């Protein structure tokens, strides 16, 4: 029995079943799940996926929503560019493609935010297309089983290994094997269906393959957040569309000068008492953010306090708004 046949047989008996996006050929739901699963574990995705399809059951409803509504529902899942691209792609399908989701990996790859491997997975699950995937888990499986680490060679291998039939089951098997058996640390080789042909196991190189990438130390960025409160409301600021938390509402960052002068000149607020709340850190892919929140009592507002890009919201409403996870956590603690 060959590599693909062993994986297909294993997946049917031991793979993951019953996930909310499985058992469907609906390209919209498959696409949504694949985007959410990028760099995010299954357990974290499930509740977001279920809320998302309840609110936006199809392409048309997602395309008709505002970006703020989409970001609000996505808030806490991280990597917000995925949500912005998802919304842009839904509008492209709804308006440019007349509601018809692309039915080939090549067509799917033309959608915003969809890469080569993700497009192949969607095409395999929705249409049964013989398209090869190569995400992080699959790279690890191929590196260990075949001793191949070069990405170009892995793509060639991934195409060559594709079965003629049961492509969707095989694709799911590769994902499941990498996520649950051939894990980065302490792989369960005793449960692996292809252990007998594994180069890493035979040569005792499991810990060496794939070779660990050198990771530079993450720099730390320090900021101060202004938690401006007045009559049960808090001031939020819309972040620019690009960059971290693009398009979300957040707490204003203290710029140059002291808090009283900055609040008066930039935010149109005269503040009184100021309290330093406990500082905390939040990790991103390439840096760490160290946040010092400053809670400020607002005594009065100047006319420019109501300028575009800012909003005063009741604390409970701010917690439910499209805000980043650390902002929501901080505001929840204050409420």
Long-range contacts (C-beta under 8 A, 24 or more apart in sequence): 3-145, 3-161, 3-194, 3-197, 4-161, 4-162, 4-163, 4-170, 5-163, 6-193, 6-194, 7-170, 7-173, 7-174, 7-177, 7-193, 7-194, 8-163, 8-166, 8-169, 8-170, 8-173, 9-193, 10-173, 10-177, 10-193, 11-169, 11-170, 11-172, 11-173, 11-176, 12-169, 14-176, 14-191, 15-172, 15-173, 15-176, 16-42, 16-172, 16-176, 16-179, 16-180, 19-46, 20-46, 20-49, 20-50, 20-53, 21-49, 22-172, 25-125, 25-126, 25-127, 26-126, 27-101, 27-102, 27-103, 27-108, 27-122, 27-126, 27-127, 28-58, 28-59, 28-101, 29-53, 30-121, 30-122, 30-125, 30-126, 31-89, 31-101, 31-108, 31-111, 31-114, 31-122, 31-126, 32-86, 34-118, 34-121, 34-122, 35-82, 35-85, 35-86, 35-113, 35-114, 35-118, 36-77, 36-82, 38-79, 38-82, 38-118, 39-78, 39-79, 40-77, 40-78, 40-79, 42-179, 44-77, 45-77, 48-73, 48-74, 48-76, 48-77, 59-90, 59-93, 59-94, 59-99, 59-101, 60-94, 60-99, 62-86, 62-87, 62-90, 63-87, 63-90, 63-91, 63-93, 63-94, 63-95, 64-94, 67-247, 68-247, 68-322, 69-322, 71-247, 71-248, 71-322, 72-320, 72-321, 72-322, 74-322, 75-248, 75-322, 75-323, 75-324, 75-325, 75-328, 76-325, 76-328, 78-325, 80-244, 80-245, 80-246, 80-247, 80-248, 80-324, 81-113, 81-246, 82-113, 84-113, 84-241, 84-246, 84-247, 85-111, 85-112, 85-113, 85-114, 86-113, 88-112, 88-113, 89-113, 89-114, 101-126, 103-127, 104-129, 105-129, 105-131, 120-171, 121-171, 121-175, 124-167, 124-168, 124-171, 125-168, 125-171, 125-172, 128-167, 128-168, 129-167, 130-162, 130-164, 130-167, 131-162, 131-167, 132-158, 132-159, 132-161, 132-162, 133-158, 133-171, 133-174, 133-175, 134-158, 135-175, 135-178, 136-178, 137-174, 137-175, 137-177, 137-178, 137-179, 137-182, 138-174, 138-175, 138-178, 139-210, 140-178, 140-182, 140-184, 140-210, 141-174, 141-177, 141-178, 141-182, 143-200, 143-209, 143-210, 144-182, 144-187, 144-198, 144-199, 144-200, 144-201, 144-205, 144-206, 144-209, 144-210, 145-194, 145-197, 145-198, 145-199, 145-200, 146-199, 147-199, 147-200, 147-203, 147-205, 147-209, 149-209, 149-210, 149-211, 218-283, 218-286, 218-287, 218-288, 219-286, 219-287, 219-288, 220-281, 220-287, 220-288, 220-289, 220-290, 221-287, 221-288, 221-289, 221-290, 222-290, 222-291, 222-292, 223-253, 223-254, 223-289, 223-290, 223-291, 223-292, 224-253, 224-254, 224-259, 224-291, 224-292, 224-293, 224-294, 225-250, 225-251, 225-252, 225-253, 225-254, 225-291, 225-292, 225-293, 225-294, 225-327, 225-330, 226-251, 226-252, 226-253, 226-254, 226-259, 226-262, 226-263, 226-267, 226-294, 226-296, 227-251, 227-277, 227-293, 227-294, 227-295, 227-296, 227-330, 227-334, 228-252, 228-263, 228-267, 228-269, 228-271, 228-296, 228-298, 229-295, 229-296, 229-297, 229-298, 229-315, 229-334, 230-269, 230-297, 230-298, 230-301, 230-312, 232-314, 232-315, 233-312, 233-313, 233-314, 233-315, 234-312, 234-313, 234-315, 234-318, 234-331, 234-334, 235-267, 235-269, 235-298, 235-310, 235-311, 235-312, 236-310, 236-311, 236-312, 236-313, 236-318, 236-321, 236-323, 237-309, 237-310, 238-309, 238-310, 238-311, 244-284, 245-324, 247-322, 248-322, 248-323, 248-324, 249-311, 249-318, 249-321, 249-322, 249-323, 249-327, 250-323, 250-324, 250-327, 251-293, 251-327, 251-330, 252-310, 254-294, 259-294, 259-296, 263-296, 263-298, 264-302, 267-305, 267-310, 268-301, 268-302, 268-303, 268-304, 268-305, 268-306, 268-307, 269-296, 269-298, 269-300, 269-301, 269-302, 269-305, 270-298, 270-299, 270-300, 270-301, 270-302, 271-296, 271-297, 271-298, 271-299, 272-296, 272-297, 272-298, 272-299, 273-297, 277-330, 280-326, 280-330, 282-325, 282-326, 291-326, 293-330, 295-334
